[in-house]
Amino acid sequence: MLYMFLLYWDEENPPAEPAVAIEEHFAFAREARSRGAYVCSEALGGASNATTVRVRDGQTMVTDGPFAETKEAMGGFYLLDCQDLDEALEYAAKMPDAKYAGVEVRPVMDVPGWEYTTIQGERRAM
Amino acid sequence: MLNNSPKSAAPEAASSSVERVFREEHGRILAMLIRVYRDFDLAEEALQDAFAVALDRWPLDGAPANPGAWITTTARRKAVDRLRRDRAFVEKRAQLETAASLDAQGAEAETDDMTELQDDRLRLIFTCCHPALALEAQVALTLRTLSGLSTAEIARAFLVPEPTMAQRLVRVKRKIREAGIPYRVPPAHLLPERLNAALAALYLVFNEGYSATSGDELVRRELCAEAVRLARVLCDLMPDEPEALGLLALMLLHDARRDARMAHGELVPLEAQDRSAWRPEQIEEGATLVERALRMRRAGPYQIQAAIAALHCQAPSADDTDWAQIAALYGELLRLLPTPVVALNRAVAVAMAQTPDDGLRLLDEPALASTLAGYQHYHSARADLLRRASRPSEAAAAYRRAIALATNAVERAYLQRRLSEVADTR
């Protein structure tokens, strides 16, 4: 089962040295890959670099900033292939962001006919 | 409890036997159906169907020799019927094949396999009490599935409208399915944490029934009884878990005093309760359980709280209470569970074991005083100690603060009475 891990943190007051956090992410990703769970992951540019687009009545409106203003912004994500929610929660607890801010775990939905997912390795059945 | 009422011509014995089987076997059979069909809703509907058939047939044919096995077999047949009727038949084929292969092994063999059946009920407890589910949802689902309470009954117990409770149950079952919450007993490395979550949910059910905040007295009684029953199941299934034994003991010991807690619509404090109204057999059982748990030498908060409750219940009179031992146990509890409320209870015990001033010194520690400044029981406990220390004007001030914070009419009446006592002595 695929799970998306949304990594949140406070950009204004980063709780860790970026270099330290990046090292921790490397270590985490290596472990997830060695256990066959790793699918993909990226770090995102800051919320101050975000631009939000809305189309209303055919008109495109572009505004500076993220869709929702929150103290903690999404700074990156992991997509992992896990046995079940328990395994997903164990991975989440190992992500550096869990101790700095929080990790939101969401199951990836099965959309019938959706054929655009590229997954490295086997997608394990539950 | 059941939607279908028995036929008017039906002999009462047969329909009351359906009731009894429902009470005793609901959780066990439902747990097995969920394992086989991997679907809470299908399992619940199939079981409901089976009990409906029983209500029709048992009054005519007589109750079967093994009612639990009869219900199990009928429910499985109903589940397969429902799967066949399902339009998305192809998608369900896997479920049907699992079911068919289990049927091939024989329903009798399966009902005999006690380990598997016991594991089913444990699986259901741990799935319902999974920490990824909101506590209120855990409690609702536990009562719905393991206890077989109706949505209306659960709604009444928790004072929410029935549609709200129905919605809560739909959402929690959907999350179990869609978020991939496993239907299993957690592996060893997760077990301590998960067992604590399950115990906390059961204790919440009990406290909801025990604390006389509001609501229907009968429904509240039933919540306490269900919490005790489920804790018994957990203790039977995990006899080597001392905290499970501790929780069961704690609930039995609290519940033993239920008839003495209220008099003339007022809360009676422990020291003034009529000890002859306490239930000796429940106290005996609770005390024995605490001893058994403590001998395992893995003390935990429930065991210590139960040990404290046992000392209270076993004291022949309020004056003969072993306060020194209770104060020592609270010290241990504070080490395991360093919360302000435990610190408050310890201070009260120290006051009883030594002098009111010793307790007041602990209560007046600035950190505790500021954390609990908005807590009614802090001020009422402080007021009681001040009264005993013969400091009536300070006691009156503390009672007034407690009264201002009280939300419960019964407790407010009690505090008012205490206030008038100290106000009179001035």
Boltz contact constraints between the chains, C-beta under 6 A:
constraints:
  - contact:
      token1: [A, 1]
      token2: [B, 180]
      max_distance: 6.0
  - contact:
      token1: [A, 84]
      token2: [B, 180]
      max_distance: 6.0
  - contact:
      token1: [A, 84]
      token2: [B, 182]
      max_distance: 6.0
  - contact:
      token1: [A, 85]
      token2: [B, 132]
      max_distance: 6.0
  - contact:
      token1: [A, 85]
      token2: [B, 179]
      max_distance: 6.0
  - contact:
      token1: [A, 85]
      token2: [B, 180]
      max_distance: 6.0
  - contact:
      token1: [A, 85]
      token2: [B, 181]
      max_distance: 6.0
  - contact:
      token1: [A, 86]
      token2: [B, 182]
      max_distance: 6.0
  - contact:
      token1: [A, 107]
      token2: [B, 178]
      max_distance: 6.0
  - contact:
      token1: [A, 107]
      token2: [B, 179]
      max_distance: 6.0
  - contact:
      token1: [A, 107]
      token2: [B, 180]
      max_distance: 6.0
